[in-house]
């Protein structure tokens, strides 16, 4: 991945939030999923940096960002994003969130609706029940394992808090989604680990949202089929709500 301008800020709880900036133009913030870091968007950054000021963030406790508070939550991470807006003097931005990043994006857009003009949600879930049952069972098993290993290892202790995000209540609700005022694109692969009906419910609850389903694709749509994903998102950002 090409190098941009690497930056970081000290958050109000003394955690470090690391991020990188590519290109110039209207701000476009990319939020990665659980256990990833900003490099997840390697196939998106050069494409969108041609037209936008792309800001890729390492979420709290991920990548080069730290987390002084042991318990992670989507609202806490949304508040981190607000501090980034303040540090970078951003009045408004477009936001794209993938998986847990989409959940952070929903929490942020509901809490600070005037800050987000367009929102792209890829494979988010406002409720744990939105994840397919088999995946939930595997995630519960993963959490039990890292929780046990965390008794003996600082690495797994940190990992425990990250995995906990996927098994704990999200703190989101349909009532919160109704507060989102941004034009929104909900885009998912037909074989995603998020139930299609759940993604459709998100799209139908957010007041100005549209839904796009990509056939034959799963959770890693942006990595596996970047050309299609990027073009859908770009069309939404500059040409309308979606094709």
DAKA-V302048 format. One record per helix or strand. SS is the DSSP state (helix for helix, strand for strand). FROM is the first residue (numbers start at 1). LEN is the number of residues. If there is no record, write none. Layout:
# DAKA-V302048
SS;FROM;LEN
SS;FROM;LEN
This chain:
# DAKA-V302048
strand;5;6
strand;16;7
strand;26;6
helix;38;11
strand;52;6
helix;74;14
strand;93;6
helix;100;12
helix;113;3
strand;116;7
helix;128;3
strand;131;1
helix;133;17
helix;154;14
helix;174;4
strand;183;7
strand;194;1
helix;196;10
strand;209;6
helix;221;4
helix;226;14
